[in-house]
């Protein structure tokens, strides 16, 4: 009979909640206990668990040993000619990827530019003359005039001019975004992309100079886009 406040003499474990057993614990049982899967995940097979537990190298004891291990993982040291050849090869690969991206290859485009819908919007923007394209040179010209002629009268004239320029850009970007969304709905009836995102994409591309746009324009000005 068990008494309150006393330990069971037949129990071999002093921890609460433990159960006594006379069976020896073999390696397989110990491995099964160690590799028990977390709650909610399937229990791995014993063969898979044994493969996962491989021999683990002991931690390095000295700094020199740690440095030697890093060198071994890094591989053999390359000569100057091999490093130069590797650098040239990497640079050529980057140039090739950039050229394909600028040419509009969908596999090399940024996520914001991928897809037939974005390509169609780019063609719509590149096929027309946009007032938004004059924003950067106009703003730069007004800033240069303000710096070159630091008079109160000039600054009083430039500040309203900048405000009018910003308002014109906003109005032109709004109508360009609406036009792009309307044409996309006609061309791609099943399009699920947000109209605000497409409008902002069209306006941001139109605000850039034509030679600075990426990907490079694939249509000429005045071209008919179906």
Rosetta blueprint (number, residue, H / E / L):
1 X L
2 X L
3 X L
4 X L
5 X L
6 X L
7 X L
8 X L
9 X L
10 X L
11 X L
12 X L
13 X L
14 X L
15 X L
16 X L
17 X L
18 X L
19 X L
20 X L
21 X L
22 X L
23 X L
24 X L
25 X L
26 X L
27 X H
28 X H
29 X H
30 X H
31 X H
32 X H
33 X H
34 X H
35 X L
36 X L
37 X L
38 X L
39 X L
40 X L
41 X L
42 X L
43 X L
44 X L
45 X L
46 X H
47 X H
48 X H
49 X H
50 X H
51 X H
52 X H
53 X L
54 X L
55 X L
56 X L
57 X L
58 X L
59 X L
60 X L
61 X L
62 X L
63 X H
64 X H
65 X H
66 X H
67 X H
68 X H
69 X H
70 X H
71 X H
72 X H
73 X H
74 X H
75 X L
76 X L
77 X L
78 X L
79 X L
80 X H
81 X H
82 X H
83 X H
84 X H
85 X H
86 X H
87 X H
88 X H
89 X H
90 X H
91 X H
92 X H
93 X H
94 X H
95 X H
96 X H
97 X H
98 X H
99 X H
100 X H
101 X H
102 X H
103 X L
104 X L
105 X L
106 X H
107 X H
108 X H
109 X L
110 X L
111 X H
112 X H
113 X H
114 X L
115 X L
116 X H
117 X H
118 X H
119 X H
120 X H
121 X H
122 X H
123 X H
124 X H
125 X H
126 X H
127 X L
128 X L
129 X L
130 X L
131 X H
132 X H
133 X H
134 X H
135 X H
136 X H
137 X H
138 X H
139 X H
140 X H
141 X H
142 X H
143 X H
144 X H
145 X H
146 X H
147 X H
148 X H
149 X L
150 X L
151 X L
152 X H
153 X H
154 X H
155 X H
156 X H
157 X H
158 X H
159 X H
160 X H
161 X H
162 X H
163 X H
164 X H
165 X H
166 X H
167 X H
168 X H
169 X H
170 X H
171 X H
172 X H
173 X H
174 X H
175 X H
176 X H
177 X H
178 X H
179 X H
180 X H
181 X H
182 X H
183 X H
184 X H
185 X H
186 X H
187 X H
188 X L
189 X L
190 X L
191 X L
192 X L
193 X L
194 X L
195 X H
196 X H
197 X H
198 X H
199 X H
200 X H
201 X H
202 X H
203 X H
204 X H
205 X H
206 X H
207 X L
208 X L
209 X L
210 X H
211 X H
212 X H
213 X L
214 X L
215 X L
216 X L
217 X L
218 X L
219 X L
220 X L
221 X L
222 X L
223 X L
224 X L
225 X L
226 X L
